[in-house]
Amino acid sequence: MSSADRYRPIRALGKGAVGDVLLTVDLEHRRLGVLKWLRANVEGESDAAHRFRREASLMAGREFEGVVDVWEWHTARDGRTWMAMDLIDGMEPLDFIPVGDVASTHRLLSSVGASLDLLHENGVLHRDLKPENILLRDGSSGWESVIIDLGIAKWLFADDATSTGSVFGTPQYMSVEQLNDAKRVGPATDRYALGVTAYDMLCGRKPFDGADLITLVRNQERGIVAPLGLTKGMLTRGQDPTPVPTPALDGVMKRILSPKASQRYSSCVEFAGAFHAAAIKDGVMGPPLCPARVFPKVERYAVRLEGPGGVESFELTDGPVVIGRHDRCQYVIESSELSRVHVCLYLHQGRAWAADMRSQNGTRMDGDRLQFGRPRPLPSSGDALLTLHNVGVEVYVEAVA
């Protein structure tokens, strides 16, 4: 089995500017993963192709705390490049942390900032940090952040795709120096983006905007950062519109968002520390408003399968369960009516799912046909009947919170 063949698609996670992103099951290691393919219509020597392969080679096999792990990457026989990475089972910050939650924003700054400082110490610059490139997942002591998508990352100590001075990134999160000349970017660029993220999380808007890129750059160059404008309602998730002045926090935001890189904080950790001290001084560092966990905690999610393959029990918390004829499946059924990889049961976002794996003869769950790319949740307890063509498998589920 080739490297790419062992990653079997479950569903699409999205489409990027130059590639497709798929949720997959790794048959060899019994784990869920993300596969990113460079789209076929992207030329092999284009800037986009170079950036994609650069991300893959930059991150594959390197582990940084709080940064997504890239397992491997290759170029297929048809010339398309792909990379496989860890699935971060989480949510984006703006979908989870309420606007104005100062304590949770500080927690995010501290964790993301520590990871960014670690990347910078190892010569890696992200260059496209924004809330969409951060995911929050459940850890041993509550939620934790993971930085994803280093598609335009660069080595700080080597020539790279930015040698032409091309501009890459998301404009509202890009510093003045990045917008003007990509060759001038450094760690202060990522710190600026972290500052924009913090500002957005606190008040629900960006510090600078503009009808076009030229106007945006001019507004950034002026360096006039509007006060955060917090209200009592934002701090308590209530309706009270009474303004809450935050002169100390406003000063911190003005410094991290300075148009001059040299005037920003010297590290993300320093920025997070200044943020914490200012929030206490302003009297807005209250208890966090968001839950301690991203998803409800499930201690164990067990399935018992009864069918032509015998009686087998599996813990979905240990990894997905694949049913089919392939010898790498966890539940093997010797039947020519089945596909080699037929259906997958897996745990994602606190729930168990059944997904047809583009099987030749289809899969039915409790009589309803499963469509490839559209998994269906399994019951949290009790049983379900999977019909794989004319082969039935009883699935008994036990979830313990």
JOPESUL-V298105 format. One record per residue. N is the residue number from 1. RES is the residue in one letter. SS is DSSP state (~ for helix, > for strand, _ for the rest). PSI is psi as a letter, one per 30 degrees, with the letter a starting at -180 (NA if undefined). OMEGA is omega in degrees with one decimal (none if undefined). Layout:
((N & RES & SS & PSI & OMEGA) (N & RES & SS & PSI & OMEGA))
This chain:
((1 & M & _ & k & 178.6) (2 & S & _ & l & -178.1) (3 & S & _ & e & -176.6) (4 & A & ~ & e & -176.3) (5 & D & ~ & f & -177.5) (6 & R & ~ & f & 176.0) (7 & Y & > & j & -176.8) (8 & R & > & k & -175.1) (9 & P & > & k & 175.0) (10 & I & > & e & 176.7) (11 & R & > & l & 176.6) (12 & A & > & k & 174.6) (13 & L & > & f & 179.3) (14 & G & > & l & 177.9) (15 & K & > & k & 176.4) (16 & G & _ & a & -178.4) (17 & A & _ & e & -175.9) (18 & V & _ & g & -176.3) (19 & G & > & l & 178.6) (20 & D & > & k & -176.6) (21 & V & > & k & -174.1) (22 & L & > & k & 166.3) (23 & L & > & k & -176.1) (24 & T & > & l & 170.5) (25 & V & > & k & 178.8) (26 & D & > & j & -176.0) (27 & L & _ & e & -175.2) (28 & E & _ & e & -174.2) (29 & H & _ & g & -179.9) (30 & R & _ & i & 179.8) (31 & R & > & l & 172.9) (32 & L & > & k & 178.4) (33 & G & > & l & 177.4) (34 & V & > & k & 177.3) (35 & L & > & k & 177.6) (36 & K & > & k & 178.5) (37 & W & > & k & 170.7) (38 & L & > & k & -174.3) (39 & R & _ & k & -173.4) (40 & A & _ & f & -176.5) (41 & N & _ & g & 175.3) (42 & V & _ & k & -175.4) (43 & E & _ & k & -175.6) (44 & G & _ & f & -179.1) (45 & E & _ & g & 179.8) (46 & S & _ & l & 176.6) (47 & D & ~ & e & -179.6) (48 & A & ~ & e & 179.2) (49 & A & ~ & e & 178.5) (50 & H & ~ & e & -179.8) (51 & R & ~ & e & 179.7) (52 & F & ~ & e & -179.4) (53 & R & ~ & f & 178.9) (54 & R & ~ & e & 177.8) (55 & E & ~ & e & -177.5) (56 & A & ~ & e & -177.9) (57 & S & ~ & e & -178.5) (58 & L & ~ & e & -168.9) (59 & M & ~ & f & -175.2) (60 & A & > & k & 177.1) (61 & G & _ & f & 179.5) (62 & R & _ & k & -177.7) (63 & E & _ & k & 176.0) (64 & F & _ & k & 179.4) (65 & E & _ & k & 177.8) (66 & G & _ & g & 177.3) (67 & V & > & k & -176.7) (68 & V & _ & k & 179.1) (69 & D & _ & k & 172.3) (70 & V & > & k & -174.8) (71 & W & > & e & -177.1) (72 & E & > & l & 174.4) (73 & W & > & l & -179.7) (74 & H & > & l & 170.1) (75 & T & > & k & -176.9) (76 & A & _ & l & -178.0) (77 & R & _ & f & -179.6) (78 & D & _ & g & 177.0) (79 & G & _ & f & -179.7) (80 & R & _ & k & 178.6) (81 & T & > & k & 177.6) (82 & W & > & l & 173.4) (83 & M & > & k & 178.7) (84 & A & > & k & -177.0) (85 & M & > & l & 179.9) (86 & D & > & k & 172.3) (87 & L & _ & k & 175.7) (88 & I & _ & j & -176.9) (89 & D & _ & i & -173.7) (90 & G & > & a & -178.8) (91 & M & > & l & 175.3) (92 & E & > & k & -176.5) (93 & P & ~ & e & -176.6) (94 & L & ~ & f & 176.2) (95 & D & ~ & f & -173.5) (96 & F & ~ & e & -176.6) (97 & I & _ & k & 180.0) (98 & P & _ & k & 175.6) (99 & V & _ & k & 179.3) (100 & G & _ & g & 177.8) (101 & D & _ & j & -172.6) (102 & V & ~ & e & -177.3) (103 & A & ~ & e & -179.9) (104 & S & ~ & e & 175.9) (105 & T & ~ & e & 177.4) (106 & H & ~ & e & 178.1) (107 & R & ~ & e & 179.0) (108 & L & ~ & e & 179.3) (109 & L & ~ & e & -177.9) (110 & S & ~ & e & -175.8) (111 & S & ~ & e & 177.9) (112 & V & ~ & e & -179.9) (113 & G & ~ & e & 178.6) (114 & A & ~ & e & 179.1) (115 & S & ~ & e & 178.3) (116 & L & ~ & e & 178.4) (117 & D & ~ & e & 178.4) (118 & L & ~ & e & 176.2) (119 & L & ~ & e & -179.2) (120 & H & ~ & e & 178.8) (121 & E & ~ & f & 179.8) (122 & N & _ & g & 173.6) (123 & G & _ & g & -178.6) (124 & V & > & k & 176.5) (125 & L & > & k & -176.5) (126 & H & _ & e & 177.0) (127 & R & _ & f & 176.4) (128 & D & _ & h & 179.3) (129 & L & _ & k & 178.3) (130 & K & _ & l & -177.4) (131 & P & ~ & e & -179.8) (132 & E & ~ & f & 179.2) (133 & N & ~ & g & 174.2) (134 & I & > & k & 174.6) (135 & L & > & k & 176.4) (136 & L & > & k & 178.2) (137 & R & > & l & -179.8) (138 & D & > & k & 176.2) (139 & G & > & a & -176.9) (140 & S & _ & f & -179.2) (141 & S & _ & h & -178.7) (142 & G & > & a & -176.6) (143 & W & > & l & 179.2) (144 & E & > & l & -176.2) (145 & S & > & l & 174.4) (146 & V & > & k & 176.4) (147 & I & > & k & 179.2) (148 & I & _ & l & 171.4) (149 & D & _ & i & 173.5) (150 & L & _ & h & -173.6) (151 & G & _ & f & 177.4) (152 & I & _ & g & 178.3) (153 & A & _ & l & 179.7) (154 & K & > & l & 167.8) (155 & W & > & k & -178.9) (156 & L & _ & f & -172.0) (157 & F & _ & g & -178.5) (158 & A & _ & l & 174.1) (159 & D & _ & k & -179.0) (160 & D & _ & a & -174.9) (161 & A & ~ & f & -178.9) (162 & T & ~ & g & -176.5) (163 & S & ~ & f & 177.7) (164 & T & ~ & f & -178.2) (165 & G & _ & g & 179.8) (166 & S & _ & l & -178.1) (167 & V & _ & k & 177.2) (168 & F & _ & k & 176.8) (169 & G & _ & a & 178.5) (170 & T & _ & j & -166.5) (171 & P & ~ & e & -175.1) (172 & Q & ~ & f & 178.3) (173 & Y & ~ & g & -177.0) (174 & M & _ & k & 178.9) (175 & S & _ & l & 178.9) (176 & V & ~ & e & -177.3) (177 & E & ~ & e & 179.3) (178 & Q & ~ & e & 178.3) (179 & L & ~ & e & -177.2) (180 & N & ~ & e & -175.2) (181 & D & _ & j & -176.0) (182 & A & ~ & f & 179.2) (183 & K & ~ & f & -174.6) (184 & R & ~ & g & -173.7) (185 & V & _ & l & 176.6) (186 & G & _ & a & -179.3) (187 & P & ~ & e & 179.8) (188 & A & ~ & f & 177.7) (189 & T & ~ & e & 177.4) (190 & D & ~ & e & 179.3) (191 & R & ~ & e & 175.9) (192 & Y & ~ & e & -179.9) (193 & A & ~ & e & 176.6) (194 & L & ~ & e & 176.0) (195 & G & ~ & e & 176.6) (196 & V & ~ & e & 178.4) (197 & T & ~ & e & 179.7) (198 & A & ~ & e & 179.9) (199 & Y & ~ & e & -179.8) (200 & D & ~ & e & -178.6) (201 & M & ~ & e & -177.9) (202 & L & ~ & e & -173.9) (203 & C & ~ & g & 174.4) (204 & G & _ & g & 177.0) (205 & R & _ & l & 178.8) (206 & K & _ & l & -180.0) (207 & P & _ & f & -179.5) (208 & F & _ & k & 177.3) (209 & D & _ & l & 179.2) (210 & G & _ & l & -179.5) (211 & A & _ & f & 177.5) (212 & D & _ & l & -175.2) (213 & L & ~ & e & -179.4) (214 & I & ~ & e & 179.1) (215 & T & ~ & e & 178.5) (216 & L & ~ & e & -179.6) (217 & V & ~ & e & 179.7) (218 & R & ~ & e & 179.1) (219 & N & ~ & e & 178.2) (220 & Q & ~ & e & -178.4) (221 & E & ~ & f & 176.7) (222 & R & ~ & f & 177.1) (223 & G & _ & g & 179.2) (224 & I & _ & j & -178.1) (225 & V & _ & j & -179.6) (226 & A & _ & k & 175.4) (227 & P & _ & l & -176.1) (228 & L & _ & e & 178.3) (229 & G & _ & h & 177.6) (230 & L & _ & l & 175.5) (231 & T & > & l & 177.7) (232 & K & ~ & e & 178.7) (233 & G & ~ & e & 178.3) (234 & M & ~ & e & -177.8) (235 & L & ~ & f & -177.1) (236 & T & ~ & g & -174.5) (237 & R & _ & h & 177.8) (238 & G & _ & a & -176.2) (239 & Q & _ & f & -175.7) (240 & D & _ & j & -177.7) (241 & P & _ & g & -177.4) (242 & T & _ & k & -179.2) (243 & P & > & k & 175.9) (244 & V & _ & j & 179.6) (245 & P & _ & k & 178.9) (246 & T & _ & i & -176.6) (247 & P & ~ & e & -179.3) (248 & A & ~ & e & 178.3) (249 & L & ~ & e & 178.0) (250 & D & ~ & e & 178.2) (251 & G & ~ & e & 178.0) (252 & V & ~ & e & -179.2) (253 & M & ~ & e & 178.9) (254 & K & ~ & e & -178.8) (255 & R & ~ & e & -177.0) (256 & I & ~ & f & -178.6) (257 & L & _ & g & 179.7) (258 & S & _ & k & 176.8) (259 & P & _ & f & 179.1) (260 & K & _ & j & -176.9) (261 & A & ~ & e & -176.3) (262 & S & ~ & f & -177.8) (263 & Q & ~ & f & 178.2) (264 & R & _ & l & 179.4) (265 & Y & _ & l & -174.3) (266 & S & _ & f & 176.4) (267 & S & _ & l & 176.9) (268 & C & ~ & e & 178.3) (269 & V & ~ & e & 176.7) (270 & E & ~ & e & 177.7) (271 & F & ~ & e & -180.0) (272 & A & ~ & e & 178.5) (273 & G & ~ & e & 178.2) (274 & A & ~ & e & 177.4) (275 & F & ~ & e & -179.1) (276 & H & ~ & e & -179.3) (277 & A & ~ & e & -179.6) (278 & A & ~ & e & -180.0) (279 & A & ~ & e & 176.4) (280 & I & ~ & e & 179.8) (281 & K & ~ & e & 179.5) (282 & D & ~ & f & 179.0) (283 & G & _ & g & -178.3) (284 & V & _ & g & 179.6) (285 & M & _ & i & 178.4) (286 & G & _ & a & 177.4) (287 & P & _ & l & -179.6) (288 & P & _ & k & 179.1) (289 & L & _ & f & -178.5) (290 & C & _ & l & 179.7) (291 & P & _ & l & 179.1) (292 & A & _ & f & -178.8) (293 & R & _ & l & 177.7) (294 & V & _ & e & 179.7) (295 & F & _ & l & 177.3) (296 & P & _ & k & -177.0) (297 & K & _ & k & 176.0) (298 & V & _ & j & -178.4) (299 & E & _ & e & 178.8) (300 & R & > & k & 177.9) (301 & Y & > & j & -173.5) (302 & A & > & k & 172.9) (303 & V & > & k & 174.3) (304 & R & > & k & -177.9) (305 & L & > & k & 177.0) (306 & E & > & k & -178.8) (307 & G & > & a & -178.4) (308 & P & _ & f & 178.0) (309 & G & _ & g & -179.1) (310 & G & > & a & 178.8) (311 & V & > & k & -177.8) (312 & E & > & k & 176.4) (313 & S & > & k & -178.5) (314 & F & > & k & 172.0) (315 & E & > & j & 178.2) (316 & L & ~ & f & 175.6) (317 & T & ~ & f & 176.9) (318 & D & ~ & f & -179.1) (319 & G & _ & l & -178.6) (320 & P & _ & l & 177.6) (321 & V & > & k & -179.0) (322 & V & > & k & 179.8) (323 & I & > & k & 178.8) (324 & G & > & a & -178.2) (325 & R & _ & f & -175.1) (326 & H & _ & k & -177.2) (327 & D & _ & f & 175.8) (328 & R & _ & f & 175.1) (329 & C & _ & l & 178.0) (330 & Q & _ & e & 178.4) (331 & Y & > & j & -173.2) (332 & V & > & k & 176.3) (333 & I & _ & k & 179.5) (334 & E & _ & j & 178.8) (335 & S & _ & k & 178.7) (336 & S & _ & f & 178.6) (337 & E & _ & f & -175.1) (338 & L & _ & l & 171.4) (339 & S & _ & l & 179.8) (340 & R & _ & e & 172.8) (341 & V & _ & j & -166.4) (342 & H & _ & e & -176.0) (343 & V & > & l & -178.6) (344 & C & > & k & 172.6) (345 & L & > & k & -175.6) (346 & Y & > & l & -179.6) (347 & L & > & k & -179.7) (348 & H & > & k & 179.2) (349 & Q & _ & h & 174.0) (350 & G & _ & g & -179.7) (351 & R & > & l & 176.3) (352 & A & > & k & -175.1) (353 & W & > & l & 171.3) (354 & A & > & k & -177.5) (355 & A & > & k & 172.1) (356 & D & > & k & -174.4) (357 & M & _ & h & -177.7) (358 & R & _ & h & -177.7) (359 & S & _ & l & -175.6) (360 & Q & _ & e & -176.0) (361 & N & _ & g & 174.2) (362 & G & _ & l & 179.6) (363 & T & > & k & 174.5) (364 & R & > & k & 174.9) (365 & M & > & j & -176.5) (366 & D & _ & h & 174.8) (367 & G & _ & f & -178.0) (368 & D & > & k & -178.0) (369 & R & > & k & 174.7) (370 & L & _ & k & 177.5) (371 & Q & > & k & 178.0) (372 & F & _ & k & -179.7) (373 & G & _ & f & 179.5) (374 & R & > & i & -179.7) (375 & P & _ & l & 177.1) (376 & R & > & k & 179.6) (377 & P & > & k & 171.8) (378 & L & _ & l & 175.3) (379 & P & _ & k & -179.3) (380 & S & _ & f & 175.1) (381 & S & > & l & 179.5) (382 & G & > & b & -175.7) (383 & D & > & l & 175.7) (384 & A & > & l & 179.6) (385 & L & > & j & 173.9) (386 & L & > & k & 176.9) (387 & T & > & j & -179.0) (388 & L & > & j & -169.9) (389 & H & _ & c & 179.7) (390 & N & _ & g & 178.8) (391 & V & > & k & -178.7) (392 & G & > & k & 176.2) (393 & V & > & k & 175.7) (394 & E & > & k & -179.9) (395 & V & > & j & 178.8) (396 & Y & > & k & -173.5) (397 & V & > & k & 174.7) (398 & E & > & j & 178.5) (399 & A & > & k & -179.7) (400 & V & > & j & -179.6) (401 & A & _ & NA & none))
